[in-house]
């Protein structure tokens, strides 16, 4: 029944077709109903982040006014190996566009040449005898059903996805550099706070030791002061280890071996005061502009075109074939040429369900791509919401912790004064020192969490990418090596986009 149905379909279509057609579904962007309802609730209390310019999202790190951070990000954008891999994948997908495009033109399938040369005896009237023949065969499959057109659509969409994936890697690398950089700076500051507190505890320890040796205090005060001082110092190696490992993580992002980072050797540094996040669009439009969301959408478009390619196997394939041949002998016989041209029709009639199941496979893959797109959008919405909540709550906590640090420092001053005057025991001083250190460290870690939340929000909004040519995606040294190995034509002198496509069409 299935074979008869397919035969009837092919005969009817062949009979009524007056021109070329394109089989398979035409792709349209999947609708996500809940996305439009997201406008009212996603930002919560983040209305303080007033709309400004969307261009600021492309270089959001400039809002921190940190020249070292800006320098590190520019280095990473030039040297990062993940970005280089993404650029090479763009080149690969561009070459595949050329492969798909070439399939629609006539192909030389066979080129033959052969000859013979017979040398006669020296006394003969003719010195030699030569015979040769050559020929070529050409084939051109006409794209009646749009198979080649769908292949080009699929390759174009895959190329667009590769460009957008490269942009998404830009977003990721930029956020990683900023996050690791702030983490490095915060650990430096935590070490500085620990050392200042250790110096304060060392002075208390020295005072209690002198008083104990003079008989004015008990050994209990001495051992408590010593314990607290050594306990504080014991935290230093762990922080120094974390600082070195964080520096190594930053080196990898800069495509450098582990070691010192000269750009970080600054004498003075203070964490920046976070500015409001400039967002000019509503959440739905921001989500849909994210490079990873756009890339997943183009991946779905590429999968959709594959359905048409598979479906075209149902129908007859009409090709024009031709041949040219030349033959000749000498001496005296001259040369002769032949030429021929004619159609060739091929049609798979009995395939035992192979074509039908191939279409089913491509349809399932397309639905997987659509589901992956929906999942990417959902994850993007969650990332924005989570980041906004983190920004708001860490900002609120920062105000409280600033007051706590001020209060703890005042309590320490009072405890020291009352201890010297004999109105309080030494335990009050130790407790006050411990609170000052813990609250200062807690405030610093909250500041770090706030900066990390800001970076996460910029990343969630899809900020941090810029349109790049292949010259910017791949370093000159790598391009020179590739050009020596393979003729890349104009590809390595600037990104050659497919037909009917530009960087603004995504």
C-alpha positions, 0 to 999 in steps of 0.5 A: 500500500505504501509503495502504491501510494508513493507511486501515485504521488510521484506520478501526479506531482510529475504530471502537474508540475510546471516549474521547480518546487521545494518539498519539505516544511518551511521553517517558522520561529516557534512561538513561546507563549509564556515569554510575553507574560514574563514582562511583569514579574521577572525583574521583581524589585529591579526597577532601579535599573533604569533603561539607558543605551543598548550599546552599553551591553556590548562593553558592559565592563566599562561601567566599572571604570577599571582599566586593568579589567578592560585590558584583561578582557581585550587580551582574552578576546584576542588570545582565548583558545575557546574563542579561537575554536569557535572562530575555526568552527565558523570557517568550517561551516562557511566551507560547508556552505560552499559545498552545498552551493556547488552541488546545484551546478554541473559536475565533471564526473570523469576525465580520461586520457590515454595514448600509445607511441610505437617506435619503428626500425631505423630503416623504415620510412616512418619513424614512429606511430602515435595513437591517443584518445581523451574524453570527459563526462558531465552530469547535472541533476536538476533541482526540481524538488528543491533538494539542493535548495534545502541543503543550502538552507540547512548549511546557511542556517548552520553557518549562522548558528556557528557565528552566533555560537562564537558570539556566545563564547565571547559573552561567556569568556568576557563574563569569566574574565570579569568574575575571576578577576574580581575573585582574585581582587577580593582574595587579595583584599581578604588577605590584607584584612587578615594581616591587619587583624593579625597585626592588631592581635599581635599587639594584644598578644605582646601586651598580655605577654609583658603584663604576664611576665610582670605579674599583672595578668594571669596566664589565661589571658596570655594563652587566649591572646596567643591562640587567637593570633595563631588561629588568624595566621593559620587562615593565611596559607589557605587564602594564598593558595586560593589566590594562586589558583585563581591567578592560574584560572585567569592565565588560562582564560588569557591563553597563558601558562600558569604564573604571574600576571603582570597586569595585576601588579598594582600598588593600590586597588579598591573594589568598585562601587557597582553602578545600575545595570543599563537595560534598554529593552524589555526582558522578552526581547533581551532574551530573544537577542541572546546569542545562544538563543539565536544560535539554537533557533538557527540550529532548528532552522537547519534541522527543518531543511533536512526534512525536505532533503530527506523527503525529496528522495520520494520523487524522481531525479532528473539529470542531464548527462553529456560526454565529449571525446577526442581520438587521433592517430598519426601519421596521416589519419587525423583526429575525430571527436564525438559528443553526446547529451541526454536526460537520465531519470532515476526513481527509487520505487522499492525501498522497504520504508528506508525513505519514510524512516529517514524522513521520520528521523529528520522530523524527530531531530527537528523536534529535538532542536525546537525543544532545545530552543525552548529549553534555552529560552527557559534557562535564559529567563531563569538566569536573568531572574536569578541574577536580578534577585542576587543583585537586589539582595546583595545590595540590600545586605551590603548596607546592613553589613556596612553598619555592622562593620562600623559598629564592631569597630566602635565596640572594639575601641570601647573594649580596649579602653575599658580593659586598659582602665580595668573595667572589663576582662581581656575576653571582651577584647578578644571577642570584639577583635573576632567580631571585627574580623568576621564582619569585615570579611563577611562584608567583603565577601558580600561585595564580591557576591554583588559584583559576581551577580552583576557579571551574571546579570550582564551575561544573562542579558547576552552582553559582551559580544561584538560582531567580528571578522575572521581576522579578529576571530583567528590570530594572524599567526594561525591564519598564516599557518592555515594559508600555507597549508591550504588555499583558503582564498578570501576566507582568511582575509575577512569573513565571506558571508553566504548569499543573501546573508549579512551579520545583521540578519541574525 
